[in-house]
Amino acid sequence: MIISAIRWENFKSFYGKTSLEGLETGLSREKNVVLFGGVNGAGKTTILESVFLCFYGQGASNLYPTRGAKGENYQAYITSLLNNKVKAVNDPTAKMSVEILLKEVPIFSNIGRDISIRRIWHFKSGSGFNEFVETSEILENGNPIEEVSESEYGDLIRSLLPYEVSQFFFFDGEKIQDFASDSDAEFAKSLKDVLGINLYGTLVDDLKTVKQRMFKEFSESEDAQNRYEEKQAEERRLQKEIESWQLAISNLRDEIEEKQLEVERLEHETHRITRIKADSRESFLVEKDRLQQEKEMLEKTYFDLTKDNLPFLLSSALFDDLLQQVESERKAEQIRAAQAEVEPKIQSIIDEVFDNDPPPSFSMNGGIRRYFEMKIDAALRGLFGAELDSEEGVPVIHNLRPEQAEKVRIFFTGLQSSTEVSQLNTITDRLKEIEVDLQRISQTNIRSGGNSEETLKLFDRIKHLSEEIGIQRGQVQDYQNRIEVNKKAIEVARREATNWEKKAAANNRYRAQIEYCDRLQSAIKDYQKRLQASKTEELQRQILWMWIQLTHKPELIQRVQILPEKNFEVKLFGADGNEIDKTKLSAGEKEIYAISLLSALVAVSGKNVPIIIDTPFGRLDSIHRRNLATQYFPAASHQVLILSQDEEIVEEYYTLLKPHVAREIAVENVEGETVFRDGYPFANGKQQRKILQN
């Protein structure tokens, strides 16, 4: 794995988009160092911090204590990282991100691939940058990697480099003495991870889980024969119940057949006596009840309709005479009125006819005129004479005015043609029909002898037998339903029996698999112990060898002992064979011991991971610094990123390290922003530092 580039956006002193490209440029077996140089505050530590955060996000818990906060203040910690210029302009779409480009990364195989890991924080508008949405991405050729989903990104990164292990590769030289303490259980776990020991422990646990699952199957298969026999017994029981119900059905059907024959005989007897069938008699009785109920309902309706108009309806025969009398009186009155109107005008009409100038062709004497006057008078009077004669015999009884006569006519005419009268007529007709039907049924019953004691007993016996037949048919149906339920239950029992039979047959296979798991677990545990012993022994040698290479007091530590059974506690022994109290070592000696431990861990782990070291010399004296420059940095890893300040890798140490440097980068702070330039600013020591300060 090689870090080829790091890209930032609005991260601490990196305003806007800033990138550091080409970190793999010039790397070789001899030139493995990328040397950064910058004064305190230029942004060197930000590089290390951003790498941790990009890889692990909130999981990089050791970042919080460095800022005096706890894990639950991750939100405040992220807010503090946002560039101050972005905060000043109060950008509502503020975004912060870190992206690391990696080459030759072994994912799911030993074939290296080029990927990038990117973590983005989108700050919510109006939240004062205290709320954000965090996303992480693993990209290949600019697109999300296909083999894993977003939810699995964290697992993939941890598989490449667990967070606890990462601290052996990315560290701050000023705090490296913390590794000198080996009493921490977390340190022991990290040690197991970097040595690959935990991997086999995880494998043993996985086998244990598999074994438990197989043992469950084995336990079930051990009991499978019993369960198989139980299911067979259940099937036999269900089949026996079916047979008993089938026998009961057969008996019931025999009884039903006998009763049906008895019913047929009785019906024949009743028909001989009554000439009607029993079912016909029942239908007659049912019809009689229905007709009587309908009759009662119609009679009630008839009463409700007639109770208000009954006097008028009863005297309806008088209505015609009354209306005829009123009409005759009206006509007679009209004729008299017309006669009284016309008679005074008859003479005027005659005079009008004869007093005009006579026709020119003839003249009329007095006798002829009187003749025609009499004829005209008689004709005019004759218009009323016949009508008047016919009405003269009508006595005037009511003497109603015309409007009064009209009201009387309308009342009686409306009463006779009302809906109530129509309904009463319909009800009356239906009541007559019902009465005829009831008489017919009564006569039929009398003719059939239906009221005789002998006939009633026959009919009752037929009814009783029919009811028993109905009950027994219901029992037959119930037994048939039970039989169907049992048949389905038998099918289920047979399927389950088949499954148990298969499990019983698999019993030997499970037993063999469990035994194989036991042997495999034992073999893995044995290998884990031997690997642990081998790795521990190798680690002890590597620590001692690196100590000798780096310290100017090689005789101080003569033997290193690691105790896996005591949480991988590391013990140091002097030339006299006595244990050395690590707390009594000087600050420089503690730092050299910690570097020896880290170097040994990296060498033994076999992980092909770059190393990033901030403040590489820490509190070391000149001899130790010289040894680090010549012995540690050139061999620490295939890619070593050193973040040096202006009093560390300078002058002599720079000269010693120069043959192993692939690229030099200056880290500067220009008006509050971190920028990168080619070249190492402290190659000539203090003189160049002064130039930079000016």
Secondary structure, DSSP 8 states (H G I E B T S, - for coil): -EEEEEEEEEETTEEEEEEE--TTTT--SS--EEEEE--TTSSHHHHHHHHHHHHHGGG-GGGTGGGT--GGGHHHHHHHHB-HHHHHHT-TT-EEEEEEEEEEEESSSSSEEEEEEEEEEEE-TTTTT--EEEEEEEEETTEE-SSS-GGGHHHHHHHHS-HHHHTTTEEEGGGGGGGG----HHHHHHHHHHHTHHHHHHHHHHHHHHHHHHHHHHHHHHTHHHHHHHHHHHHHHHHHHHHHHHHHHHHHHHHHHHHHHHHHHHHHHHHHHHSS-HHHHHHHHHHHHHHHHHHHHHHHHHHHHHTTTHHHHHTHHHHHHHHHHHHHHHHHHHHHHHHHHHGGGHHHHHHHHHSS---TT----HHHHHHHHHHHHHHHHHHHHHHHHHHTT---SS---HHHHHHHHHHHHHHHTSHHHHHHHHHHHHHHHHHHHHHHHHHHHHHTTTTSHHHHHHHHHHHHHHHHHHHHHHHHHHHHHHHHHHHHHHHHHHHHHHHHHHHHHTHHHHHHHHHHHHHHHHHHHHHHHHHHHHHHHHHHHHHHHHHHHH-S-GGG--EEEEEGGGTTEEEEE-TTS-EE-GGGS-HHHHHHHHHHHHHHHHHHH-----EEEESTTTT--HHHHHHIIIIIHHHH-SSEEEEE-TTSS-HHHHHHHGGGEEEEEEEEEETTEEEEEES-TTTTTHHHHHHHH-
